[in-house]
Amino acid sequence: MQVPTDTNTYFRVSSKDVAKPSRNEHPPQYASKNPTDSTLYSFSPVGTSAMAVIPHSENPLPKYHVSVRINCFMPTSSITEIYLGGDESGQKVGAFEMGVIAAPSVVRLGNRINNTAIALTQAGTWGSWYWHPAGINEKYHLRWEYQKRPCICRSAIGTRPILAKFTPPAVHLSDELPLLEVTPEGQEYMDHILISLLLIERKRLTPGREETNKDIFN
């Protein structure tokens, strides 16, 4: 995959470490050989406000670092940031802000900004979620089937192969970690799978009904 080279963008990236971007590209990701079997990842807590996405493998190095911080000007809104690797020194993949704040929720992928309500839509109360951010090649549009457990992620176009399966977090302080299984075909979509999943879980776990929350939560 290719990553943006403009150092004046949202990401502080050394030009010597990146390749030239192309139009309608998906978020940055390091080039690596895709596995031939599905890979299972755990969402493991790191400190009090972050988690690592760690593969179950012989070399369990974190693939992503997800951190959450408050908006200091509006503490009822939180900002989620996703980085490659084990900490915030890695390449930033994307970010989004959601909470009780007047401004609409936005999600950032690479150097592209989308209104969250447009990038992620739901069909029915317990139905499918569709990930289709503007300015991104439709190849990376996804459909999450949340009426099933584990939840199923498919490509939203073509033959719609299964790309990933997600087992949501348990409730009541369980020691069981949320699990994400990514198929070999899904590795290329991993950035989009993760960002869309984090957004869906934030929306799904927000208390109350959407029709009563929409005037409060962005």
C-alpha positions as CSV (number, residue, x, y, z in Angstrom):
1,M,0.0,0.0,0.0
2,Q,1.0,3.6,-0.5
3,V,1.0,6.4,1.9
4,P,0.8,10.2,1.6
5,T,4.0,12.1,1.3
6,D,2.8,15.7,2.0
7,T,4.4,16.5,5.4
8,N,2.0,19.4,5.8
9,T,-1.0,17.0,6.1
10,Y,-2.5,15.6,9.3
11,F,0.3,13.2,9.7
12,R,3.9,14.0,10.6
13,V,5.7,11.5,8.3
14,S,9.3,11.6,7.1
15,S,9.4,11.7,3.3
16,K,12.1,9.2,3.2
17,D,9.9,6.6,4.8
18,V,6.9,6.8,2.5
19,A,6.0,6.2,-1.1
20,K,4.1,8.3,-3.6
21,P,0.3,8.3,-3.1
22,S,-2.3,7.6,-5.7
23,R,-5.9,8.9,-6.0
24,N,-8.7,7.3,-4.1
25,E,-6.2,5.4,-2.0
26,H,-7.2,3.7,1.2
27,P,-5.4,4.6,4.5
28,P,-1.7,4.1,4.9
29,Q,-0.4,0.6,5.7
30,Y,3.0,-1.0,5.6
31,A,3.6,-3.4,2.8
32,S,3.7,-7.0,4.0
33,K,3.2,-10.5,2.7
34,N,-0.4,-11.6,3.3
35,P,-0.8,-14.8,5.3
36,T,-2.3,-17.9,3.7
37,D,-4.6,-18.6,6.6
38,S,-7.0,-16.4,8.6
39,T,-5.3,-14.4,11.4
40,L,-6.9,-14.0,14.8
41,Y,-6.3,-10.7,16.7
42,S,-7.1,-9.7,20.3
43,F,-7.9,-6.2,21.5
44,S,-5.6,-6.0,24.5
45,P,-5.8,-3.0,26.9
46,V,-2.7,-0.8,27.2
47,G,-2.8,1.5,30.2
48,T,-6.0,3.2,30.9
49,S,-6.9,4.8,27.6
50,A,-5.5,2.6,24.8
51,M,-5.5,-0.9,23.4
52,A,-3.3,-2.9,21.1
53,V,-4.5,-5.1,18.2
54,I,-2.3,-8.2,18.6
55,P,-2.1,-11.2,16.3
56,H,-2.2,-14.7,17.7
57,S,1.0,-15.8,16.1
58,E,4.6,-16.9,16.8
59,N,5.6,-13.2,16.5
60,P,2.8,-11.4,18.4
61,L,3.9,-7.8,17.8
62,P,1.0,-5.3,17.9
63,K,-0.4,-4.5,14.4
64,Y,-2.2,-1.4,15.6
65,H,-2.3,0.9,18.6
66,V,-5.7,2.5,19.4
67,S,-5.7,5.4,21.8
68,V,-8.6,7.5,23.2
69,R,-8.3,11.0,24.6
70,I,-10.8,13.7,25.5
71,N,-11.4,16.9,23.7
72,C,-10.0,19.4,26.3
73,F,-12.3,22.1,25.0
74,M,-15.3,19.8,25.3
75,P,-14.6,16.9,27.7
76,T,-17.9,15.2,26.8
77,S,-16.4,14.3,23.4
78,S,-13.6,11.9,22.8
79,I,-11.0,11.5,20.0
80,T,-10.0,8.0,18.9
81,E,-6.7,7.7,17.0
82,I,-5.4,4.6,15.2
83,Y,-1.6,4.0,14.6
84,L,0.3,1.2,13.0
85,G,2.6,-0.7,15.4
86,G,2.7,-0.8,19.1
87,D,2.5,2.9,20.1
88,E,1.7,6.5,19.0
89,S,5.1,6.8,17.3
90,G,3.8,4.7,14.4
91,Q,2.2,5.8,11.2
92,K,-1.2,7.3,11.9
93,V,-3.9,5.5,10.0
94,G,-6.9,7.5,11.0
95,A,-9.0,9.2,13.7
96,F,-12.5,10.1,14.6
97,E,-14.3,12.2,17.2
98,M,-17.6,11.4,18.7
99,G,-19.6,12.5,21.8
100,V,-21.7,15.3,23.2
101,I,-20.6,18.2,21.0
102,A,-22.3,20.5,18.6
103,A,-20.0,19.8,15.6
104,P,-20.9,16.8,13.4
105,S,-18.8,13.7,14.0
106,V,-16.0,13.3,11.5
107,V,-13.7,10.4,10.6
108,R,-10.2,10.9,9.0
109,L,-8.6,8.4,6.8
110,G,-5.1,9.4,5.6
111,N,-5.6,13.0,4.5
112,R,-9.3,12.6,3.7
113,I,-12.1,13.8,6.1
114,N,-15.6,12.3,6.0
115,N,-18.8,13.1,7.9
116,T,-19.3,10.0,10.0
117,A,-23.0,9.9,9.3
118,I,-22.3,9.7,5.6
119,A,-19.3,7.3,5.8
120,L,-21.2,4.8,8.0
121,T,-24.9,4.0,7.6
122,Q,-27.1,1.4,9.1
123,A,-30.0,-0.6,7.6
124,G,-32.5,-1.4,10.3
125,T,-32.1,-1.3,14.0
126,W,-30.2,-4.6,14.2
127,G,-29.3,-5.0,10.6
128,S,-26.2,-4.4,8.5
129,W,-23.8,-1.4,8.7
130,Y,-22.4,-0.1,5.5
131,W,-18.9,1.6,5.3
132,H,-18.7,3.8,2.2
133,P,-16.6,6.9,2.9
134,A,-16.5,9.5,0.1
135,G,-13.3,9.9,-1.9
136,I,-12.2,6.3,-1.2
137,N,-12.2,3.6,-4.0
138,E,-15.4,1.7,-3.7
139,K,-13.3,-1.5,-3.6
140,Y,-12.8,-0.7,0.1
141,H,-16.5,-0.3,0.9
142,L,-17.7,-2.8,3.5
143,R,-20.8,-4.4,4.8
144,W,-21.0,-5.5,8.5
145,E,-23.7,-8.1,9.4
146,Y,-24.4,-7.4,13.0
147,Q,-27.4,-9.6,13.4
148,K,-25.0,-12.6,13.6
149,R,-22.4,-13.6,16.2
150,P,-19.6,-13.4,15.4
151,C,-20.4,-10.4,13.3
152,I,-19.4,-10.8,9.7
153,C,-17.6,-8.2,7.5
154,R,-17.9,-8.6,3.8
155,S,-16.9,-6.6,0.7
156,A,-19.9,-4.4,-0.3
157,I,-19.3,-5.0,-4.0
158,G,-18.7,-7.9,-6.3
159,T,-19.1,-11.5,-4.9
160,R,-19.0,-10.1,-1.4
161,P,-16.4,-12.5,0.1
162,I,-16.1,-12.7,3.9
163,L,-13.2,-10.5,5.0
164,A,-13.4,-10.7,8.8
165,K,-15.4,-11.9,11.8
166,F,-15.7,-10.0,15.0
167,T,-16.6,-11.3,18.5
168,P,-17.8,-8.3,20.5
169,P,-16.5,-7.5,24.0
170,A,-18.2,-9.3,26.8
171,V,-20.0,-7.4,29.5
172,H,-19.7,-7.3,33.3
173,L,-15.9,-7.0,33.5
174,S,-15.2,-10.3,31.8
175,D,-11.6,-11.3,31.3
176,E,-12.4,-12.4,27.7
177,L,-10.9,-10.0,25.1
178,P,-12.8,-9.0,21.9
179,L,-11.5,-11.0,18.9
180,L,-11.2,-10.1,15.3
181,E,-10.5,-12.9,12.7
182,V,-9.3,-11.6,9.4
183,T,-9.2,-13.8,6.3
184,P,-6.2,-13.7,3.9
185,E,-8.4,-11.7,1.5
186,G,-9.3,-9.3,4.3
187,Q,-5.7,-8.3,5.1
188,E,-5.7,-5.6,2.3
189,Y,-8.8,-4.1,3.9
190,M,-7.5,-4.2,7.4
191,D,-7.3,-0.4,8.0
192,H,-10.9,0.0,6.8
193,I,-12.1,-3.1,8.8
194,L,-10.6,-1.7,12.0
195,I,-11.8,1.9,11.6
196,S,-15.3,1.0,10.6
197,L,-15.5,-1.6,13.5
198,L,-14.4,1.0,16.1
199,L,-17.1,3.4,14.8
200,I,-19.8,0.8,14.8
201,E,-19.0,-0.4,18.4
202,R,-19.0,3.2,19.6
203,K,-22.4,3.8,18.1
204,R,-23.7,0.4,19.2
205,L,-22.6,0.8,22.8
206,T,-23.9,4.3,23.2
207,P,-26.8,4.1,25.7
208,G,-30.3,5.0,24.6
209,R,-32.0,4.9,21.2
210,E,-30.7,6.7,18.1
211,E,-33.9,8.8,17.8
212,T,-33.5,10.1,21.3
213,N,-29.7,10.5,21.2
214,K,-29.3,12.3,17.9
215,D,-30.1,15.7,19.5
216,I,-27.3,15.1,22.1
217,F,-24.6,12.9,20.6
218,N,-23.0,13.8,17.3
